[in-house]
Amino acid sequence: MRALIVVDLQVDFCPGGALAVAGGDEIVGPVNALMADHDAVVLTQDWHPADHSSFAGNHPGAQPFGTMTMSYGEQVLWPDHCVIGSKGAAFHPGLDLDRADLILRKGFRREIDSYSAFFENDRRTSTGLAGYLRERGLTDLHFVGLAHDFCVAWSAIDAARLGFSATVIEQATRAIDLNGSREAAQAAMREAGVTLA
């Protein structure tokens, strides 16, 4: 059975948002159209406390898009975004929420970021998504959403490593493309056994 995993299609990642991905709003229609072709739809939602450790503003002198070494490794420092309960954390208003079987919130632990829908960035702390999908017999996963080179890629790579069939539908994603991160993510996905469609 096939599941569509819609990654972080939220206001703050669309044009005008705090961490806007160019063209992020252009994929809403294609994503909605894809929902009908799947047995289940899972929406992930970036959901950060205001004092989140990945926010550059919480580190005096730090600049957005710089990096910092955290207990779990290298972490990009982001502009404040998708703060719990804020307008920016809401799903894009055009996204068809009625088709969602599950909404999975991630990144709510202050001390650790969470790109993947399956694990926090320490690569150990599980979100519980794999168990949910297996219990429902959903083994063929198609990934869309924002951003292609971070949360979508990390989610698809983890899915492949966990034994799921993982495909990224590239026309229904957009990338931040920070210092060549889009091409690097594509290479890492192919190496992990993810299909890029």
MOZIPE-V673215 format. One record per run of one state. SS is the DSSP state (H for helix, E for strand, L for the rest). FROM is the first residue (numbers start at 1). TO is the last residue. If there is no record, write none. Layout:
ss=SS from=FROM to=TO
ss=SS from=FROM to=TO
This chain:
ss=L from=1 to=1
ss=E from=2 to=7
ss=L from=8 to=9
ss=E from=10 to=10
ss=H from=11 to=13
ss=L from=14 to=23
ss=H from=24 to=35
ss=L from=36 to=39
ss=E from=40 to=46
ss=L from=47 to=47
ss=E from=48 to=48
ss=L from=49 to=54
ss=E from=55 to=55
ss=H from=56 to=58
ss=L from=59 to=66
ss=E from=67 to=70
ss=L from=71 to=72
ss=E from=73 to=76
ss=L from=77 to=77
ss=E from=78 to=78
ss=L from=79 to=82
ss=E from=83 to=83
ss=L from=84 to=86
ss=H from=87 to=89
ss=L from=90 to=90
ss=E from=91 to=91
ss=L from=92 to=96
ss=H from=97 to=99
ss=L from=100 to=101
ss=E from=102 to=106
ss=L from=107 to=118
ss=E from=119 to=119
ss=L from=120 to=125
ss=E from=126 to=126
ss=L from=127 to=128
ss=H from=129 to=135
ss=L from=136 to=139
ss=E from=140 to=146
ss=L from=147 to=147
ss=H from=148 to=161
ss=L from=162 to=164
ss=E from=165 to=174
ss=L from=175 to=180
ss=H from=181 to=192
ss=L from=193 to=194
ss=E from=195 to=196
ss=L from=197 to=197
